[in-house]
Amino acid sequence: MLAFILRRLAQSVAVLLTVAIIAFAMFRFVGDPVNQIVSLDTPAEQVEQVRKDLGLDKPVYIQFVRYIGNALKGDFGQSYQFRQPVTKLLAERAPATLELALMSALFSLIVGIPMGVYTALYRNGFGAKLFQAVSLIGVSLPTFLIGILLIYLFSVHLGWLPSFGRGQVVKITDNWTTGLLTLSGIKALILPAITLGLFQMTLIMRLVRAEMLEVMRTDYIKFARARGLKTRVINFGHALKNTLVPVITIAGLQLGSIIAFAIITETVFQWPGMGVLFLKAVQNVDIPIMAAYLMMIAALFVLINLFVDLLYAAVDPRLRATIRES
Amino acid sequence: MTETTAPHKDPSWLARALDSDIWHSFKSSPVTMLAAFVVLVMTLAALFAPLIAPMNPFDPAQVFLMNANIPPRWMNGGDPQFLLGTDDQGRDLYSAILYGLRVSIFIGVIGVAIACTLGVTLGLVAGYFGGRVDSFIMRIADVQLTFPAILIALLIDGIVRGLLKSASREDIAFGVLVVSIGLAFWVQYARTVRGSTLVEKGRDYIQAARLVGLPAPLIMIRHVLPNVIGPVLVILTINVGLAIITEATLSFLGVGLPPTQPSLGTLISIGNKYLFSGDWWIVTFPGITLALFVLSINLLGDWLRDALNPKLQ
């Protein structure tokens, strides 16, 4: 067990290190960082000073170690376009993105699981066929088109919900704001959360359906029927419960990609989050922000993956046995 | 995929194709036939856009700014000249959609071709040689899998922008998009092909080919490749849809094609600006076109996956 944990940890570190090398290479070799900081009429000795301050006069491997060291301390340098520390810029926008991501994950679970159960239980019924068709259309529609569609329907046509921004936000701590405590904040969150969560919802629906169909065929469900248990108890107490482990795993693993896909949703709804910041960085070749965002997403993915793997090993005795054998 | 050589004369390839399982499964699924029809019609319309379209939306001599934002023909204020209305630059929307679809399909197909070539080659090499080469390639694949394709494409776009001077951006936008999509989608091919190559490598016919002394590249291309290509076809179909969505998304986000050579995504992005002023048609028609095309491709891909799956036959 310990060997398994150590091996998984080593793999995670290797992935992060690879991403760090890519991030560093971007920072160092895509354009000259010095040129981005100084202006055209900066005197030559001052340019040299900036170069020295950034440590660019040292050998590349020392620069890399320094870059990693700074990154571990949470320092990713200065943004070229905003002239502010990247970490501060990201931290300011993190609450908006995290709030959006969590709400859409919640939405996809709350709607996706019942839809999956329904389509599995009544799989030849009209409703199930309809849900299946809608889910296929949902997969085929690009996220931004869904967003535009919702804006047109609920903001332009019906005028029920706002089409951009976060509404009124409440400050909880110095750099943590939330829109969940005001009515306008909650209203502003609805459309973006649905847009972002729709794809995950169809994914979860299909997964729950497949798992439920599998479980309903097993002997213990037949036995439960034979014992004369109520259908509701069998469906939800026995069958659904056993499908939830893979569902929660996938939902957890998808959390990382929800945050990455937030780039699109945030652009459509002008949501002041990290995704919009990253997109601006791509458009203006603001490498420090791009590199930091890359590392952040990688760290998030690796952490979630690691957590899920360890949790599996802890929960599932069969998996523990195979680990011991190998 | 078992081909037994019959003693009598082989029937023609057409007769064999019409008698195959795949054709039968195709004929018995009306949804698939409809999807194939839609894909075919739209691809042809895009291919022959210069012949079908009433005007060339890229030709400044045919575009007049005073024709901007005209509603579709059947609405109040519509102009019989413009079936689906015009966009903000006075371009006929119907023509722009035909040309835009052409650009979208073109980028999707070339991008997927790059991804497929790269992924299949790396997968073959990794599976055939094994050892260090294998773990090196597959580790890269693992790292890349941690990032969604759209993020990879955005990153590559940003890096290319940084490396090249911005003045030439419009000229290279097409190439950047295609390469971004190619590099974003190769992993799935590599993993699939590597898996089946590992299985095929142990078979007798490969051992025989080795004993005869055939060079490794020849064995990989002539003997391994035909036996591992089946699942690749499924990924290929679904990926064309994904690539077109990715291209549209990138163009919508403003890092894809410029408004002067619009794809469907660019058209939707333009239309999005006029949603609030009530000019709904600029965004709606390109949106429907995109959704219909991708939906049909996905339906075809789903069908192909089931049809090629031996477990379901």
Contacts between the chains, C-beta under 8 A, distances in Angstrom:
chain1	res1	chain2	res2	distance
A	14	B	139	7.4
A	15	B	142	6.9
A	15	B	143	5.4
A	15	B	146	6.7
A	18	B	139	7.5
A	18	B	140	7.9
A	18	B	143	4.9
A	19	B	143	6.5
A	19	B	146	7.8
A	26	B	159	6.2
A	26	B	162	7.9
A	30	B	159	5.4
A	30	B	162	3.8
A	30	B	163	5.9
A	31	B	162	4.7
A	31	B	163	7.6
A	136	B	295	7.1
A	136	B	298	6.6
A	136	B	299	7.3
A	136	B	302	7.8
A	137	B	291	7.5
A	137	B	295	6.2
A	139	B	298	6.5
A	140	B	241	7.0
A	140	B	291	6.1
A	140	B	294	4.6
A	140	B	295	3.9
A	140	B	298	5.1
A	141	B	291	5.3
A	141	B	294	7.8
A	142	B	245	4.6
A	142	B	248	5.6
A	142	B	249	5.6
A	142	B	252	7.8
A	142	B	290	7.0
A	142	B	291	8.0
A	142	B	294	7.7
A	143	B	249	7.2
A	144	B	248	7.8
A	144	B	249	6.0
A	144	B	252	4.9
A	144	B	253	7.9
A	144	B	268	7.3
A	145	B	268	6.7
A	145	B	287	5.2
A	145	B	290	6.9
A	145	B	291	6.5
A	148	B	268	7.2
A	148	B	272	5.7
A	148	B	275	6.8
A	148	B	283	6.0
A	148	B	287	7.0
A	149	B	287	7.7
A	151	B	275	6.7
A	152	B	275	5.8
A	152	B	280	6.8
A	152	B	283	7.8
A	156	B	275	6.1
A	156	B	276	6.1
A	156	B	278	7.8
A	163	B	276	7.9
A	256	B	146	7.6
A	257	B	148	4.9
A	260	B	147	7.0
A	260	B	148	4.7
A	260	B	150	7.2
A	260	B	151	4.8
A	261	B	148	6.4
A	261	B	150	7.0
A	263	B	150	7.3
A	263	B	151	7.5
A	263	B	154	7.2
A	263	B	253	7.3
A	264	B	150	7.3
A	264	B	249	6.0
A	264	B	252	7.7
A	264	B	253	6.8
A	267	B	252	7.8
A	267	B	253	5.8
A	268	B	272	7.8
A	278	B	154	7.5
A	279	B	154	7.3
A	279	B	253	5.9
A	279	B	254	7.8
A	279	B	255	7.6
A	281	B	158	7.1
A	282	B	154	5.2
A	282	B	155	7.4
A	282	B	157	6.2
A	282	B	158	3.9
A	282	B	161	7.5
A	282	B	255	5.9
A	283	B	158	7.9
A	283	B	161	7.9
A	283	B	254	6.4
A	283	B	255	6.2
A	285	B	158	6.2
A	285	B	161	5.1
A	285	B	162	4.3
A	287	B	158	7.8
A	287	B	162	6.4
A	290	B	155	6.6
A	290	B	158	5.5
A	294	B	147	7.9
A	294	B	155	6.7
A	297	B	146	7.6
A	297	B	147	6.5
A	297	B	151	6.9
A	298	B	143	8.0
A	298	B	146	5.8
A	298	B	147	7.4
A	301	B	146	4.2
A	301	B	147	7.7
A	302	B	146	7.0
A	305	B	146	7.9
